[in-house]
Amino acid sequence: MNTPNRLWRIASQPTDAVSPRNFRWSEEPIPQPREGELLVRVVYLSIDPVQRYWLSPDATFGPPTQAGMPMPGRVWGVVEQSTSLAFPPGMLVAGPGAWAERCTLPLAMVEPVPAWPGVPLLAHTSLFCMQALTAYFGLLEIARPRPTDTVVVSAAAGAVGSLVVQMARISGCARLVAIAGSEEKCRWLREQLGADAAINYKTSDIGAALDAACPGGIDVYYDNVGGETLDAVLARINAHARIACGGFISHYNDGGHSQGIRNFQMLALKQARAEGFSCFDYVARAEEAFSNIRRWHEQGRITSRTHLLKGLGQAPAALAGIFAGSNIGKTVIEVSPPPVENAA
Ligand SMILES: NC(=O)c1ccc[n+]([C@@H]2O[C@H](COP(=O)([O-])OP(=O)(O)OC[C@H]3O[C@@H](n4cnc5c(N)ncnc54)[C@H](OP(=O)(O)O)[C@@H]3O)[C@@H](O)[C@H]2O)c1
């Protein structure tokens, strides 16, 4: 074998917490693209909580996963071999790839990465990505904050939550409360992202902390976590509150042993609405979201932050780390260096 392609294959599907033991390092020949495919050198690999969900035997969406398969993940990279004139070698693209140094991508699912001045490739991974669509449409279409509202956001220092906090500030609300798992995160949310209050859910009684931070009750809750936090918020919602159910990270690692929600009846008592959604429902409207995010970024009203780890070897620990809260912002693996003109 000449230069090998290094990749992570699934060793086993976790039944509880995902760990590096669930993955197996492999060195194999570089794959050759078939008709309708591209060969891409991976520059950045996205590490996301949903990848834990994909590994569940009963996952109902996402790529199929089984022991032995390459671990799937979204990638940004450089075309090395192409079967399409529209995607020439050297072009920067993004699409559903794998935890690999090189992977073949189906042309039908690949997008060119636009060359926007002042936006390095790394910023695309946190600002012009599925997490950004999730934040944008979940907040602005599902939850629809009003100027008099108290807005609460959980997992607020993560990829989605940190954008929701900034977008809530931009779109206007009376009070903005962020929930996150460390003092460093809470400080960043208050001092840099503009939250009025930040709650460290790991060191406080979440109910008492919400009472103190939201004296007028809660009008909008952007939920990234589910579980006890959702229950505590439900107990404090105002009439006609809106809850955007974006994710349930507190359940993903629990092997199906989560307790049910106790305060669901509050939706009826407060004539409130809780609505789940998927970013995939909004892909056709990505341009609308991205043009606004780009404008806010140019105006300095929205910042991107990545938890950047160098080397493909880090991917399994990075996924496990998300569940320990080790990231601030979007978790990204730098698999190979970006082209010089696209570097930060
Ligand atoms: N609906 C959609 O289309 C869509 C799309 C993308 C993502 N999502 C969902 O949105 C949520 C956030 O995703 P993300 O990409 O922002 O994730 P992320 O950047 O990886 O951040 C997730 C954060 O969640 C917190 N967390 C981990 N375990 C937790 C637990 N047991 N209880 C409470 N918080 C916990 C951690 O921070 P702390 O230090 O604060 O604990 C972690 O950093 C996830 O539930 C994800 O599945 C949904």
Ligand as a Chemical Component Dictionary entry (heavy atoms), coordinates in Angstrom:
data_LIG
# 
_chem_comp.id                   LIG 
_chem_comp.type                 NON-POLYMER 
_chem_comp.pdbx_formal_charge   0 
_chem_comp.three_letter_code    LIG 
# 
loop_
_chem_comp_atom.comp_id 
_chem_comp_atom.atom_id 
_chem_comp_atom.alt_atom_id 
_chem_comp_atom.type_symbol 
_chem_comp_atom.charge 
_chem_comp_atom.model_Cartn_x 
_chem_comp_atom.model_Cartn_y 
_chem_comp_atom.model_Cartn_z 
_chem_comp_atom.pdbx_ordinal 
LIG N1  N1  N 0  -33.148 19.615 15.509 1  
LIG C1  C1  C 0  -32.083 19.584 14.724 2  
LIG O1  O1  O 0  -32.176 19.571 13.490 3  
LIG C2  C2  C 0  -30.716 19.612 15.362 4  
LIG C3  C3  C 0  -29.572 19.923 14.615 5  
LIG C4  C4  C 0  -28.329 20.016 15.279 6  
LIG C5  C5  C 0  -28.262 19.759 16.651 7  
LIG N2  N2  N 1  -29.391 19.410 17.312 8  
LIG C6  C6  C 0  -29.390 19.157 18.763 9  
LIG O2  O2  O 0  -29.104 20.383 19.412 10 
LIG C7  C7  C 0  -28.449 20.110 20.649 11 
LIG C8  C8  C 0  -27.162 20.891 20.743 12 
LIG O3  O3  O 0  -26.310 20.476 19.688 13 
LIG P1  P1  P 0  -24.904 21.194 19.486 14 
LIG O4  O4  O 0  -24.440 20.849 18.119 15 
LIG O5  O5  O -1 -25.007 22.614 19.900 16 
LIG O6  O6  O 0  -24.031 20.408 20.551 17 
LIG P2  P2  P 0  -22.600 20.756 21.112 18 
LIG O7  O7  O 0  -21.987 21.955 20.530 19 
LIG O8  O8  O 0  -21.851 19.497 21.009 20 
LIG O9  O9  O 0  -22.885 21.078 22.638 21 
LIG C9  C9  C 0  -23.631 20.228 23.397 22 
LIG C10 C10 C 0  -23.485 20.630 24.860 23 
LIG O10 O10 O 0  -24.538 20.008 25.580 24 
LIG C11 C11 C 0  -24.169 19.952 26.929 25 
LIG N3  N3  N 0  -24.528 18.644 27.489 26 
LIG C12 C12 C 0  -23.916 17.455 27.288 27 
LIG N4  N4  N 0  -24.538 16.494 27.985 28 
LIG C13 C13 C 0  -25.543 17.099 28.661 29 
LIG C14 C14 C 0  -26.543 16.651 29.573 30 
LIG N5  N5  N 0  -26.627 15.352 29.947 31 
LIG N6  N6  N 0  -27.411 17.564 30.074 32 
LIG C15 C15 C 0  -27.332 18.858 29.729 33 
LIG N7  N7  N 0  -26.405 19.354 28.863 34 
LIG C16 C16 C 0  -25.535 18.480 28.342 35 
LIG C17 C17 C 0  -22.645 20.132 26.991 36 
LIG O11 O11 O 0  -22.338 21.401 27.578 37 
LIG P3  P3  P 0  -22.540 21.727 29.147 38 
LIG O12 O12 O 0  -21.182 22.055 29.670 39 
LIG O13 O13 O 0  -23.450 22.899 29.109 40 
LIG O14 O14 O 0  -23.120 20.510 29.787 41 
LIG C18 C18 C 0  -22.229 20.150 25.538 42 
LIG O15 O15 O 0  -21.129 20.972 25.296 43 
LIG C19 C19 C 0  -28.227 18.614 20.713 44 
LIG O16 O16 O 0  -29.285 18.035 21.456 45 
LIG C20 C20 C 0  -28.327 18.193 19.243 46 
LIG O17 O17 O 0  -28.692 16.858 19.076 47 
LIG C21 C21 C 0  -30.617 19.336 16.702 48 
# 
loop_
_chem_comp_bond.comp_id 
_chem_comp_bond.atom_id_1 
_chem_comp_bond.atom_id_2 
_chem_comp_bond.value_order 
_chem_comp_bond.pdbx_ordinal 
LIG N1  C1  SING 1  
LIG C1  O1  DOUB 2  
LIG C1  C2  SING 3  
LIG C2  C3  SING 4  
LIG C2  C21 DOUB 5  
LIG C3  C4  DOUB 6  
LIG C4  C5  SING 7  
LIG C5  N2  DOUB 8  
LIG N2  C6  SING 9  
LIG N2  C21 SING 10 
LIG C6  O2  SING 11 
LIG C6  C20 SING 12 
LIG O2  C7  SING 13 
LIG C7  C8  SING 14 
LIG C7  C19 SING 15 
LIG C8  O3  SING 16 
LIG O3  P1  SING 17 
LIG P1  O4  DOUB 18 
LIG P1  O5  SING 19 
LIG P1  O6  SING 20 
LIG O6  P2  SING 21 
LIG P2  O7  DOUB 22 
LIG P2  O8  SING 23 
LIG P2  O9  SING 24 
LIG O9  C9  SING 25 
LIG C9  C10 SING 26 
LIG C10 O10 SING 27 
LIG C10 C18 SING 28 
LIG O10 C11 SING 29 
LIG C11 N3  SING 30 
LIG C11 C17 SING 31 
LIG N3  C12 SING 32 
LIG N3  C16 SING 33 
LIG C12 N4  DOUB 34 
LIG N4  C13 SING 35 
LIG C13 C14 SING 36 
LIG C13 C16 DOUB 37 
LIG C14 N5  SING 38 
LIG C14 N6  DOUB 39 
LIG N6  C15 SING 40 
LIG C15 N7  DOUB 41 
LIG N7  C16 SING 42 
LIG C17 O11 SING 43 
LIG C17 C18 SING 44 
LIG O11 P3  SING 45 
LIG P3  O12 DOUB 46 
LIG P3  O13 SING 47 
LIG P3  O14 SING 48 
LIG C18 O15 SING 49 
LIG C19 O16 SING 50 
LIG C19 C20 SING 51 
LIG C20 O17 SING 52 
# 
